[in-house]
Amino acid sequence: MLEELGISLSTAVFMLIALYFVIKWAVRNAIDESRHEIEQAVREALKEPEDEEDEEDE
């Protein structure tokens, strides 16, 4: 199969390892960039039950 593509086994292994690290880097950066938004959404979700109780007391 690799011969049909014109690449050797070592080249294919190297490309798969490089692809693994590129995807790992991209996922890590995406998580880091969205962490603030996720934390803010969690804080708002935790505040909502308290706000609802306050409204019922009034």
N, CA and C of each residue as an Amber inpcrd file, in Angstrom:
protein
   174
   0.8210000  -1.1930000   0.0000000   0.0000000   0.0000000   0.0000000
   0.8720000   1.2670000   0.0000000   1.8930000   1.2890000   0.8610000
   2.7560000   2.4690000   0.9010000   3.5550000   2.6300000  -0.3850000
   3.8900000   1.5030000  -1.0110000   4.6440000   1.5690000  -2.2650000
   3.8210000   2.2530000  -3.3540000   2.5110000   2.0270000  -3.3250000
   1.6390000   2.6720000  -4.2980000   1.6290000   4.1870000  -4.1220000
   1.7900000   4.6240000  -2.8820000   1.8190000   6.0620000  -2.6080000
   3.1940000   6.6610000  -2.8580000   4.1880000   5.8190000  -2.9540000
   5.5330000   6.2960000  -3.2390000   6.2750000   6.7840000  -2.0070000
   5.9130000   6.2640000  -0.8270000   6.6170000   6.6500000   0.4000000
   7.0790000   5.3970000   1.1290000   8.1280000   5.5350000   1.9100000
   8.6280000   4.3990000   2.6690000   7.9270000   4.3240000   4.0250000
   8.1400000   3.2250000   4.7120000   7.5080000   3.0110000   6.0100000
   7.9890000   4.0510000   7.0220000   9.2580000   4.3530000   7.0170000
   9.7880000   5.3340000   7.9730000   9.1890000   6.7230000   7.7290000
   8.9730000   7.0800000   6.4880000   8.3530000   8.3560000   6.1680000
   6.9120000   8.3940000   6.6520000   6.2060000   7.2910000   6.4670000
   4.8150000   7.2210000   6.9140000   4.7250000   7.3310000   8.4330000
   5.6140000   6.6380000   9.1470000   5.6260000   6.7040000  10.6120000
   5.9400000   8.1190000  11.0620000   6.9330000   8.7410000  10.4540000
   7.2900000  10.1130000  10.8050000   6.1180000  11.0620000  10.5730000
   5.4140000  10.9020000   9.4690000   4.2770000  11.7720000   9.1690000
   3.1430000  11.5630000  10.1660000   2.8950000  10.3210000  10.5690000
   1.8490000  10.0590000  11.5570000   2.1990000  10.6600000  12.9190000
   3.4630000  10.5600000  13.3100000   3.8910000  11.1580000  14.5820000
   3.7560000  12.6750000  14.5190000   4.1690000  13.2670000  13.4190000
   4.0440000  14.7190000  13.2680000   2.5770000  15.1380000  13.2840000
   1.7200000  14.3940000  12.6210000   0.2950000  14.6950000  12.6070000
  -0.2990000  14.5980000  14.0090000   0.1230000  13.6020000  14.7790000
  -0.3410000  13.4430000  16.1510000  -0.0290000  14.7010000  16.9730000
   1.2210000  15.1760000  16.8910000   1.6090000  16.3330000  17.6830000
   0.9390000  17.6150000  17.2050000   0.7020000  17.7480000  15.9170000
   0.0060000  18.9240000  15.4040000  -1.4280000  18.9560000  15.9230000
  -2.1080000  17.8180000  15.8900000  -3.4800000  17.7590000  16.3950000
  -3.5090000  17.9950000  17.8930000  -2.5620000  17.4110000  18.6240000
  -2.4780000  17.6050000  20.0720000  -2.2790000  19.0830000  20.4030000
  -1.4090000  19.7580000  19.6670000  -1.1420000  21.1700000  19.8820000
  -2.3900000  22.0060000  19.5930000  -3.0970000  21.6700000  18.5250000
  -4.2910000  22.4290000  18.1490000  -5.3940000  22.2710000  19.1890000
  -5.5850000  21.0620000  19.6840000  -6.6170000  20.8310000  20.6990000
  -6.2640000  21.5550000  21.9890000  -5.0110000  21.4940000  22.3890000
  -4.5820000  22.1770000  23.6120000  -4.8010000  23.6850000  23.5020000
  -4.4730000  24.2630000  22.3720000  -4.6760000  25.7000000  22.1840000
  -6.1570000  26.0630000  22.1820000  -6.9770000  25.2340000  21.5710000
  -8.4160000  25.5000000  21.5500000  -8.9990000  25.4560000  22.9560000
  -8.5510000  24.5080000  23.7620000  -9.0300000  24.4130000  25.1450000
  -8.5610000  25.6230000  25.9430000  -7.3110000  26.0100000  25.7790000
  -6.7860000  27.1690000  26.5090000  -7.5410000  28.4440000  26.1380000
  -7.8630000  28.6020000  24.8630000  -8.5700000  29.8000000  24.4190000
 -10.0060000  29.8430000  24.9230000 -10.6350000  28.6980000  25.0620000
 -12.0360000  28.6840000  25.4770000 -12.2060000  28.4860000  26.9760000
 -11.1260000  28.3110000  27.7140000 -11.2160000  28.0620000  29.1550000
 -11.9300000  29.2040000  29.8670000 -11.6370000  30.4380000  29.5100000
 -12.2700000  31.5910000  30.1580000 -13.7820000  31.5580000  29.9470000
 -14.1960000  31.2830000  28.7370000 -15.6290000  31.2410000  28.4410000
 -16.3170000  30.0940000  29.1920000 -15.6510000  28.9720000  29.2920000
 -16.2230000  27.8220000  30.0010000 -16.3520000  28.1410000  31.4850000
 -15.3080000  28.7280000  32.0800000 -15.3610000  29.0840000  33.4930000
 -16.4700000  30.0940000  33.7690000 -16.6410000  31.0590000  32.8890000
 -17.6860000  32.0600000  33.0570000 -19.0710000  31.4140000  32.9740000
 -19.2530000  30.4930000  32.0610000 -20.5430000  29.8130000  31.9230000
 -20.8480000  28.9710000  33.1570000 -19.8330000  28.3400000  33.7090000
 -20.0360000  27.5320000  34.9160000 -20.3970000  28.4320000  36.0870000
 -19.7200000  29.5610000  36.2240000 -20.0430000  30.4900000  37.3210000
 -21.4820000  30.9860000  37.2080000 -21.9100000  31.3130000  36.0020000
 -23.2830000  31.7870000  35.8060000 -24.2830000  30.6800000  36.1260000
 -23.9500000  29.4510000  35.7610000 -24.8520000  28.3320000  36.0360000
 -24.9640000  28.0790000  37.5350000 -23.8780000  28.2950000  38.2450000
 -23.9060000  28.0910000  39.6960000 -24.6250000  29.2310000  40.4090000
 -24.6340000  30.4160000  39.8180000 -25.3010000  31.5660000  40.4390000
 -26.8130000  31.5170000  40.2480000 -27.2860000  30.9100000  39.1980000
 -28.7150000  30.9300000  38.8790000 -29.6050000  30.3910000  39.9900000
 -29.3100000  29.2520000  40.6180000 -30.2100000  28.7760000  41.6870000
 -30.3120000  29.7570000  42.8540000 -29.2280000  30.4210000  43.1910000
 -29.2630000  31.4070000  44.2740000 -30.1580000  32.5810000  43.8950000
 -30.0530000  33.0410000  42.6560000 -30.8660000  34.1690000  42.2030000
 -32.3540000  33.8040000  42.2100000 -32.6760000  32.5820000  41.8300000
 -34.0700000  32.1570000  41.8060000 -34.6470000  32.0990000  43.2210000
 -33.8590000  31.6670000  44.2030000 -34.3200000  31.6050000  45.5770000
 -34.5870000  33.0210000  46.1050000 -33.7180000  33.9650000  45.7450000
 -33.8900000  35.3280000  46.1990000 -35.1860000  35.9220000  45.6430000
 -35.4940000  35.6240000  44.4010000 -36.7120000  36.1530000  43.7620000
 -37.9590000  35.5590000  44.4150000 -37.9010000  34.3050000  44.8370000
 -39.0560000  33.6770000  45.4570000 -39.3170000  34.2440000  46.8540000
 -38.2530000  34.6430000  47.5580000 -38.3990000  35.1990000  48.8980000
 -39.0420000  36.5730000  48.8840000 -38.8710000  37.3190000  47.8300000
 -39.3840000  38.6930000  47.7520000 -40.8200000  38.7320000  47.4280000
